[in-house]
Amino acid sequence: MKTIGLACDHAGFELKEYVRGWLEAKGWAYKDFGTNSTASVDYPDYAHPLALAVESGECYPGIAICGSGNGINMTLNKHQGIRAALCWNAEIAHLARQHNDANILVMPGRFISTEEANMILTEFFSTEFEGGRHQNRIDKIPVK
């Protein structure tokens, strides 16, 4: 597995710290794009570097967290090579990988527990992309 990219804003910091520990327990390498505290920041400042790292192949996959997950997810998906998926339960994480080949997992830091995050992470990392008809759909996502 490649180096996993991490990014969050202030509202996602505490959950990102949990995710770092989760990755370390598995012995998986990661690159943390920040933020590094609960002091108020702007999520695009952390989303863009993560997206660029995933697009370039420096990191794969990525994990991003903000309060609702929406803002950082919208920012990530402005990048042509990104398929970021906002996942609030394990079933959504499974489908994001299986059907959409999501390359960045986004979680809502203010709305899920660490137990829920554990299930989401486990499902995301254990699910393979199914390809076939799903690849046909991904191919229709415009790329400039």
C-alpha positions as CSV (number, residue, x, y, z in Angstrom):
1,M,0.0,0.0,0.0
2,K,1.2,3.5,-0.8
3,T,1.5,6.3,1.7
4,I,-2.0,7.3,2.9
5,G,-2.7,11.1,2.8
6,L,-4.5,12.8,5.8
7,A,-6.1,16.2,6.0
8,C,-8.6,17.9,8.2
9,D,-9.7,21.3,9.5
10,H,-10.1,22.3,13.2
11,A,-13.4,20.4,13.5
12,G,-11.9,17.2,12.2
13,F,-8.7,17.4,14.2
14,E,-9.7,15.1,17.0
15,L,-11.0,12.4,14.7
16,K,-7.9,12.8,12.5
17,E,-5.8,12.0,15.6
18,Y,-7.8,8.8,16.1
19,V,-7.2,7.9,12.4
20,R,-3.5,8.5,12.8
21,G,-3.4,6.0,15.7
22,W,-5.6,3.6,13.7
23,L,-3.1,3.7,10.8
24,E,-0.1,3.5,13.1
25,A,-1.6,0.4,14.8
26,K,-1.7,-1.3,11.4
27,G,1.8,-0.2,10.5
28,W,0.6,1.8,7.5
29,A,2.6,4.8,6.3
30,Y,0.8,8.2,6.1
31,K,1.5,11.8,5.3
32,D,-0.3,14.3,7.4
33,F,-1.2,17.5,5.6
34,G,-2.7,19.1,8.7
35,T,-4.2,20.9,10.5
36,N,-2.4,20.2,13.8
37,S,-4.8,21.6,16.4
38,T,-8.4,22.7,17.1
39,A,-7.6,26.3,16.3
40,S,-9.9,27.6,13.6
41,V,-8.6,27.2,10.0
42,D,-10.0,27.0,6.5
43,Y,-10.5,23.5,5.1
44,P,-9.4,24.3,1.5
45,D,-5.9,25.0,2.8
46,Y,-5.6,21.3,3.7
47,A,-7.8,19.8,1.1
48,H,-5.9,21.1,-1.9
49,P,-2.5,19.7,-0.9
50,L,-4.1,16.3,-0.2
51,A,-5.9,16.2,-3.5
52,L,-2.7,17.1,-5.4
53,A,-0.8,14.4,-3.6
54,V,-3.5,11.8,-4.5
55,E,-3.6,13.0,-8.1
56,S,0.1,12.9,-8.5
57,G,0.4,9.4,-7.0
58,E,2.4,10.6,-4.0
59,C,-0.4,9.3,-1.7
60,Y,-3.1,6.7,-2.1
61,P,-5.8,6.7,-0.9
62,G,-6.6,9.9,1.1
63,I,-8.6,10.5,4.3
64,A,-10.1,13.9,4.9
65,I,-12.2,15.2,7.8
66,C,-14.1,18.4,8.6
67,G,-17.1,19.1,10.8
68,S,-19.8,18.0,8.5
69,G,-17.5,16.5,5.9
70,N,-19.3,18.6,3.2
71,G,-16.9,21.5,2.8
72,I,-13.7,19.5,2.5
73,N,-15.5,17.0,0.2
74,M,-16.6,19.7,-2.1
75,T,-13.1,21.2,-2.3
76,L,-11.5,17.8,-2.9
77,N,-13.9,17.0,-5.7
78,K,-13.0,20.2,-7.6
79,H,-9.8,18.3,-8.6
80,Q,-10.2,16.3,-11.8
81,G,-8.5,13.1,-10.5
82,I,-10.3,12.9,-7.2
83,R,-13.3,10.8,-6.3
84,A,-13.9,11.8,-2.7
85,A,-16.8,10.2,-0.9
86,L,-18.5,11.5,2.2
87,C,-19.1,8.4,4.3
88,W,-21.0,8.4,7.6
89,N,-21.4,4.6,8.0
90,A,-19.7,1.5,6.9
91,E,-22.2,0.6,4.2
92,I,-21.6,3.9,2.4
93,A,-17.9,3.4,2.7
94,H,-18.3,-0.1,1.1
95,L,-20.3,1.2,-1.8
96,A,-18.0,4.2,-2.3
97,R,-15.1,1.8,-2.9
98,Q,-17.0,-1.0,-4.6
99,H,-19.0,1.1,-7.0
100,N,-17.3,4.5,-7.2
101,D,-13.6,3.6,-6.8
102,A,-13.4,6.4,-4.2
103,N,-9.8,7.5,-3.8
104,I,-10.4,9.8,-0.8
105,L,-12.5,8.8,2.2
106,V,-14.2,11.8,3.8
107,M,-15.7,11.6,7.3
108,P,-17.9,14.1,9.3
109,G,-15.8,14.7,12.4
110,R,-18.7,16.2,14.4
111,F,-21.2,13.5,13.6
112,I,-19.5,10.1,14.1
113,S,-17.9,8.4,17.0
114,T,-14.5,6.7,16.9
115,E,-16.3,3.4,17.0
116,E,-18.2,4.4,13.8
117,A,-15.0,5.7,12.3
118,N,-13.3,2.4,13.0
119,M,-16.1,0.5,11.1
120,I,-15.9,3.1,8.2
121,L,-12.1,2.8,7.9
122,T,-12.2,-1.0,8.1
123,E,-14.8,-1.2,5.3
124,F,-13.2,1.4,3.1
125,F,-9.8,-0.3,3.3
126,S,-11.1,-3.9,2.9
127,T,-13.3,-3.3,-0.1
128,E,-12.1,-3.6,-3.7
129,F,-13.4,-1.7,-6.7
130,E,-15.8,-4.0,-8.7
131,G,-15.1,-2.5,-12.1
132,G,-17.3,-3.6,-15.0
133,R,-20.4,-1.5,-15.3
134,H,-19.1,0.8,-12.5
135,Q,-16.0,1.5,-14.5
136,N,-18.2,2.5,-17.4
137,R,-19.9,5.1,-15.2
138,I,-16.6,6.4,-13.8
139,D,-15.4,6.9,-17.3
140,K,-18.3,9.2,-18.0
141,I,-17.2,11.6,-15.2
142,P,-15.7,14.5,-17.2
143,V,-12.0,15.2,-17.0
144,K,-10.6,18.3,-18.6
